[in-house]
Amino acid sequence: MNNKNMRILAVFAAFLAGLVLSLGVIVIVSGRFSANGTPQAAAIGGPFRLTDQDGRTMTEQDLMGRASLVFFGFTHCPDVCPTTLFDISEVMRALGPDADRIKPVFITVDPERDTQPVLKDYLSSFDPHLSGLTGDRTSIAAVAKEYRVYFKKVPLDDGGYTMDHTAIVYLMNKSGQFVSPFSLKRTPQTAAAELRQYL
């Protein structure tokens, strides 16, 4: 084998080694495995103290004992938020009596506009199992950080604003641990069948 072929082979081997190392780092950082290879839950979720649409205080303890679906959004959202809440409502309907054993939660990233009465009116269009949570800006920022949610106020030309935010539905188990992002890009019946695994 000549020197040119040897150099090509060495570069290719170095590329493969780098690729394997990079993938390993991504897997560890994603929280699926620890450095020694044992599975572990991602550090998503944590303590919070917010107010629901009926004026009641809700904390992370209120989610214990039931699987939950947690989604962050805002009531002035033109498309993603209402579509997601509609899809969650359809899954809840597909669950039938089992819907009482799942807790879907909508946490606003726009507490300035999404007060308790606004949330109550907004959620009246969706499944009654849904809890809408709001609080002061500090409390919302804290719970968003716990769930690794990005959000940012974006000014509009008319002087108003919209919110840019993470649009993931978080599936949490009965112990309040993150399971995975919950896909709504399937039939409500298929999504409901997955949820029944966590009842």
N, C-alpha and C positions, 0 to 999 in steps of 0.2 A: 504494500500500500504506500503510495507516494505521500509527500508532505502535505500537498494540497488537500487530499482526501482525509488525512489525519486531522488537519485543522478544521475541516467541515464537520467531521465526526465529533471533535471536542466541543465545538460551538453548539452543536445539536444536543449533546449530552448535558452541557451546562444549562441550556434553555429548558430541557425537560426537568432537571433538578430544581431550577428556579420556579417552574410552574407547579411542581408538586409541593414545594415549600409554601408558595403563595396560597394554594388551595387549603393547605393545613392551617395556616394563620386565619384565613377567612372562616373556616369551620369553627375554630376555637373562639374567635371574636363574636361569631353569631350566637354563641351561648349554647349550642347543641352539645358540645363535648368540652370537657376540661382538658388541660394539657396532658394528663395521663391517660386520656382516651375514654373516660367514663362519662356516660350521658348525664347531662344536668340541664335544669330548666333555665331559660334565659331570664335575666333580671328585668322583667317587665311587670309593672303593677306595684302597688304599695299602699301605704296609708293615705287616706284623704278624709276630708270633712266638708261636705257640700250640702246644698239645699235642693230638694226635689220640687217638682211642679206643684205639689200640694203644700209646700211650705215646711215639710218635715226634713229634719237633719238626716243625712245618709252618710255612712262611713263604709270603709272596705269590709267591716264586719257584717254589714247587711247583705253582702254578696256570698258569704261563707255558707256552705251546705248546699249550694246550687251552682250549676255551671252558669256562666254569664257571658254575654256578648257585649263588649264595650266599644262604643264608637264616638269619636270626637267630631264635632261639626258646629254649625250655627244656623239659626232659623232664617236668616236672609240669604242663605246659600241657594243659588238658582237651580242647581241640577243634581250634583253628586249627593248631597245630604238627603233631600227628600226621596230620591231614588233608592238610596241605601236603606232608609227607614221603611220605605214601602216594601222592599225586598225582605227585610227582617220581619216585618209584619206578616208577609206571606209564609215565611218559614214557621213563625209562631202558629199561624192558622193550620199549617200542615201537621204540626205536632199534636193537635187535638188536645185531649186532657193532659198530655205530658207538658204542655206549654207552661203550666203552673210550676214546673220544676226547673225552668230556665229563667234567668233574669237578664233581659236586654236593657242596656243603659246608654243613654245619649248624653254626653258631657259637652257643654258649650265651650267654644274657644272665643266667644264674643260676649262676655258677661255684661258689658256696658249696655247692650241692647236686649240681651236674652235674660230678662228678669223672670222671676217665678211665674207671674201671670202670663207673660209672653210665651214661655215654655208650655204652660198648661193649655193655652189656646192652640198652639202649634201641634202639640202631640195628640190633640183630640181627633186628628185625621188619621192616626195610626193605631196599631195594636195597643189595647189597654194595659198590657203587661209592661210596656216601655216606661222607664223612669227617665225624666229629663233633669239633669243636674246643673246647677249654676252656683256662683259664689263670687267673692271679690277677685280682683285680678291676681293677687298673690296666691290665693288658693288654687285658682285655675292653672296658673303657671306651674305650681308645685305638682299637681296631679298629672299635668301634661308631661312634665319631666319624668315622673315615675313610669309613665307608659311610653317614653321616648317619642312623644308626639311633637312635631314641629308645627308652629303656627305663627302667623305674622299678619299684622294689619296692612292692607294695601290701599292707598288713597285712590279715589276715582276722580275723573275729570269734573264731575258735577259737584264736587266738594264732599261727597259721601265716601264710604270705604267698603271694601269687601275683606274677606279673610282667606289667606292662603293657609292650607293645613294638611296634615297627614290624613289620608282617607282609608285607613285600615280598620277592619272589624277584628277586635281581639277576642279570641276564644280563651276563656279562663276556666279552670276546673273548679271543683267544689271546695278545694283548699285555697282558692285564690291565686293559683299559679298559672302563668301563661302556658297555653298549649301550642297555639299556632295562629297565624292569620286565618280568619274564617272566610272562605270563598262563597260569594253569593252568585257567581257566574255558573249556575246550574239550576236544576229544577228545585222548587221548594221542598219537594218530597225527598230528594237526594240529600239536600242540606239538613233536613230534619232527621234523616236516618243517621247522619254523622253525629248530630247533637245527642241522640239517644244513647250513644256510647258513653256519654259523660254524666248521665242521670244518676 
